[in-house]
Amino acid sequence: MNFALTEQQESIRDAIARICARFDDSYWFDRDHDGRFPEEFYRALADDGWLGMCIGEAYGGAGLGITEAAISSSRSRPSRLSGGIQAVPSPSTPCATA
């Protein structure tokens, strides 16, 4: 079985990583301590079209699968804070609509 990422999956990983790079440790430290929802982060994902990635194309989504959602989630969680609690709670979050 080949577990290597496809070119499309690598592209998704890199695009999500670029978004995440805009939200540094101080941003996540502040969200961790003020308890405020990371609206700016969520909006950045929405603006680039990542929240509907698993929604079928007929319904306005990208029609991608759970593997791509898992790649997105693994790149978008600030696991170094909150004892591992992530800003995007599960691979299903990128599948939600904004």
C-alpha positions in Angstrom: 0.0 0.0 0.0 1.3 3.4 -1.0 0.9 6.1 1.7 2.7 8.9 -0.2 0.7 12.0 -0.7 -0.5 12.8 -4.2 0.5 16.1 -5.8 -2.9 17.5 -5.0 -2.7 16.5 -1.4 0.7 18.1 -1.1 -0.7 21.2 -2.6 -3.5 21.2 0.0 -1.0 20.6 2.8 1.2 23.5 1.6 -1.8 25.9 1.2 -3.1 25.2 4.7 0.4 25.6 6.1 0.7 29.0 4.4 -2.5 30.1 6.1 -1.4 28.7 9.5 1.9 30.6 9.2 0.0 33.9 9.5 -1.2 32.9 13.0 1.8 32.7 15.3 2.2 31.4 18.8 1.2 34.7 20.3 -2.2 34.5 18.5 -2.8 31.0 19.8 -1.6 32.0 23.3 -4.1 34.8 23.3 -7.0 32.6 22.1 -6.0 30.0 24.7 -6.1 32.6 27.5 -9.0 34.8 26.5 -11.2 31.9 25.4 -12.3 33.7 22.3 -13.1 31.7 19.2 -10.2 32.1 16.6 -12.5 34.0 14.2 -9.6 35.4 12.1 -8.2 31.9 11.6 -11.6 30.5 10.7 -12.2 33.4 8.3 -8.8 32.9 6.6 -9.8 29.2 6.0 -13.2 30.2 4.7 -11.9 33.0 2.5 -9.6 30.5 0.7 -12.4 28.0 0.3 -11.2 25.3 2.7 -14.2 25.0 4.9 -16.3 23.3 2.1 -13.6 21.0 0.9 -15.6 17.8 1.6 -18.9 19.1 0.4 -19.9 17.8 -3.0 -19.3 20.1 -6.0 -23.0 20.0 -6.8 -23.5 21.8 -3.5 -20.8 24.4 -3.9 -17.9 22.5 -2.2 -14.7 21.1 -3.6 -15.8 17.5 -3.6 -12.6 16.3 -1.8 -12.5 13.4 0.6 -11.7 12.6 4.3 -8.1 12.1 3.5 -7.8 15.7 2.3 -9.8 16.9 5.3 -7.4 15.0 7.6 -4.4 16.6 5.9 -6.0 20.0 6.4 -6.8 19.3 10.1 -3.3 18.0 10.8 -1.8 21.2 9.4 -4.2 23.6 11.1 -4.0 22.6 14.7 -1.7 24.5 17.1 -1.0 21.3 19.1 1.8 23.0 21.0 -0.8 24.9 23.1 -3.7 23.8 25.3 -2.3 20.4 26.0 -2.9 19.4 22.4 -6.4 21.0 22.0 -6.7 22.1 18.4 -8.4 25.1 16.9 -9.9 23.0 14.2 -11.4 20.2 16.4 -11.6 17.4 13.8 -11.3 16.5 10.2 -15.0 17.2 9.9 -14.6 20.9 10.6 -13.1 21.7 7.2 -16.1 19.9 5.8 -18.5 22.4 7.3 -19.8 25.4 5.3 -19.0 28.9 6.4 
